[in-house]
């Protein structure tokens, strides 16, 4: 196993879970050509991999509203735990949204929430106590409660017509990104997979690294910034100087991918059925 940063971080490539009523289950990058949105709204739940500023006003260590975070993002350090776009930022662009989905922390007006809200919170987990060691955050349960409050705002816009609102929400895409499914839904599930008996933990991590090498990144075992061995123990410190060529790095810090990695993952899951099952996201949006 090359390094702990890869063992923990590479699991992000298997954390995607998309659902809906129609559904089953650097350097600055040029934005894709944006047409009209393929779906009316996009709602996001998750942790720091997709948080876009919900933790900024919280008393927590899990914050990223300082440089060098956002060094390649047009709006600077917004609270995204990467140098530029997150996975869901890139996915929103591919879906045709002209603007990024706003964080729940500042999305309140009915017209503002109609196209979707990002509820994700750094350090959040499915279990209520997960992340308490880092301070305040919105757990999965709290994120669902926050969604409920947004639904009430939307209901006022639809003048109390729940049928019309349900029809509208039924055409939206919902994203949930928590957990590390290469391990939790593969390696540790001996009743469904033989992976746990086929590989030791070290060998399985090495296999994942081998697969990631095929994506073309030159540096896969070190963060672009951070502290400790391979920059893999603590996230980026305020005003820390990051690596110069972010496009060569798979990881931005100890746990989060670079913008380029996020964009490549979004492109793959959007139009390639190898990474999304039983349909890709583009097919889901058109269903």
N, C-alpha and C positions, 0 to 999 in steps of 0.2 A: 504494500500500500504506500503510495507516494506521500500522502499527507492527509492530516485530519480535515483540512479545509475541503478536500475533494470528497471524502467520505460523507460529510454532512451536507455539503452544498450541492453535490450532483443530484441529490434526491429531488431537487426542484424540477428536474426535467420529467418527473412523473407525478406531479401534484395536481394536474389539471382535472377539474370536474365541472362540466358544463351541463346545465339543466334548464328546463323551462316547460311550459305546457305543451310546446311542440317538440321538446327535446328528448333525447335519450341522455339518458344520463346528462471617452473618445473624442472621437471627433464626431461632430454633429452629423447625423444621417439625414439624407434628403427625404422629406415626407413623401409617402406614396400619393398618387393622384387620388383625390377625394371626390367621389360622386355623392349623390344623395344617400343617406343612411339606408342600409338594407333592412334594418329593424328599427322600430320606433324608439326603443330604449334599451339600456344596458346597465344591469345592476351587478355590483361586485362585492363579494365577501372574501375575507382572507386575512393574511398576516403581513409582515413587512415586505414580502416579495411583491405585493401589489398595493400597499398603503401609499397614498399620495398626499398625505398631510393631516390625517385625522389625529395623530399623536402630538402635533405641534404644540397644542395648548395644555398638554397633560404633564403631570409631575412623573416623569419616567425617564429611564436611561435609553429606552427604545425610541429615539428620535433621530431625524436626519435632516433637520431644517438649518443646516450650517454647511459651509464649504469644507471639504471639496465635494460633498454630495451636490448633485445638480450642476456640475461644472460644464457639462455639455447639453444641458437642458435650457431651452429658450427663456424660461422664467426663473432660472437659477435654482437655489436650494429651497424647494417647496415642501420637503418632507418625504420625498421619494428616496428609497434606500439604494440608490444607484447613481451613476454619473449622468444619466439621461432618462429616456423613456423606460417605464416598466413594461412587463409583458402585456398587461391589459391596456396600457396606453397605445402600444403598437397594434393590438387587436382592434381597439376602437377605431383607429385610422383605417384599418383594412375593412372594417364593417361600414365605413363611409361617414363616420361622425367627423364634423369639421373641427370640433373642439374636444379637448380631453374631458372625460367624465369627472364632474366635480366631487370633492370629498364631502362626506356627510357633515363635517365640522362647519362648513360654510354654505351648504346647499339647503335653502329653506323655502324660497318662493315657488309657488305652484308651477309656473312656466319653466323654472330652472330644474326642477326634479323630474319633469315629464320625460326627458331624454335619458334619465338614469342617474344613479348616485353610487359613489364608491364608499362602502362602509368599512373597508379593511383597516386593521389596526396592528401596528408592529407589536410583536410578542404575544399576539393572540393565539389561542388554541381552542380546540373543541371542548376540552375540560375547562371548567370555570376558573380553577386555580392556576392553570398554565400561564406562565409569564409574570406571576406576582412578584417574583424575585427581582424583576426589573422595574417595577412600579406600576402605575396606572395604565390601563389599556381597555379596549372594548373586546370582550370575549365573543365567541361565536353566538352565544345566547343574547348578549347585549346588542350585537350587530343585527340580529333578527328583530329584536325589540325596536331598534332604530329604523329598520325597514318598515315595521308596522306604523311608526309615526309618520313616515313619508307617505305611506299608503293613505293615511287619513288626510294629509295635505292634498294628495292627488284626488281624493274623493270629493273634496270641496270644489276642485276645478271641474269635475264631472257632475257637479250639482247633485251629489248624493246618489247618482245612478250607479249602483254596484255592478249591474250587468255590463254596462258600457265600460266601466273601469276594468272588470275582469277580462273582457274581450281585448282591451288595450294591452294589459299586462301579459295576456296569453301570446302576444306576438313579440314579446321582448326576449332577450337572452340574459340569463343569470349565470354568473361565474362564481364558483367557490373554490378557493385554493388554500387548503390547509393540509399539513401532513406530508409524509415522504413515502409515496406509494411503492417505490422500488423496494423498500424494506417492509413497510407495514402491510402492504397488499401484495406482497410477493415473497420476499425472503423469509418473513416470519409466519407465513400462512402455509404450513406444511400439509394441511388437508387439501389444498388446491394446487400447490406448486411443489416441484422437487428442487427448486433453487436452493433452499436451505440445506439440503443434504448434498447437493452437487458442488457447492462452493463454501469455503470458509469465509468469514466476514472480510478478511484481507483480500482473498481471491475475487470475491464479488465486487469489492470496491475497485480493484484493478481492472476487472472486466468493464465496469462502467467508464473508467478512464480511457480504456482502449476505444470504446464506442464514441466517446466525446472527441477523441483525437481526429476522427473522421470529419468533424465539422470545420476543421481548418484553423483553429486557434493555436497560436504558438506557445502560449503560456497557460497551462491548465491546472497547475499545482501551486499557484501563488496568487494572492489578491493584488489588485492594482494599488490599493492602499490598506492600511491597517497596522496592527501591532503583533509582535510575536513571530514565531516560526512561520515562514511563508506568508506573513501578514494574515495569519489564520486564527488568531486567538481573540482579538478585540477589533471592533469595527473602526472605521476611519476616525481619527481625532480631528477636532476643529482646526481648520486652516492647514492641515497636513498636506504636503505636496504629494500628489498621486503620481502614478507612472505616466510617462509621456504619451505612449501610443496605446490608448485604451482598446483599440480594435484588435490588438493581438491577445488580449486577456479574456478568458472565459469568466473569471470572477472579478468583481469590483472590490469587494471587501471579504471579510471572513465567511459570510453567508449568502451574499447576494450577487447575482450575475451582472455583467456589464450591460449597457444599452444594446450593443450589437448582439449579444447572446439572447437578450429578451426579444429583439426584433426577429432574429432567425427562428426562435421558437414559435413566435406568433405566426410567422409566415408558414412554417411547417404545419402547425395545427390548423391553420385557416384553410389551406388548400390541398394538403397532403393527407391521404387516408391512412398512411402508415403510422401516424402519431395520434390520430383520433379515431375512435370506434363507437358505434358502427358507421357514423357519417362524420365528415369533417365540418368545421364551423361554417364554412361558406355554404355547404349543402343544408346545414341546420337553419341558417338565416333565410334560405330560399324556400324552406319547406312550408 
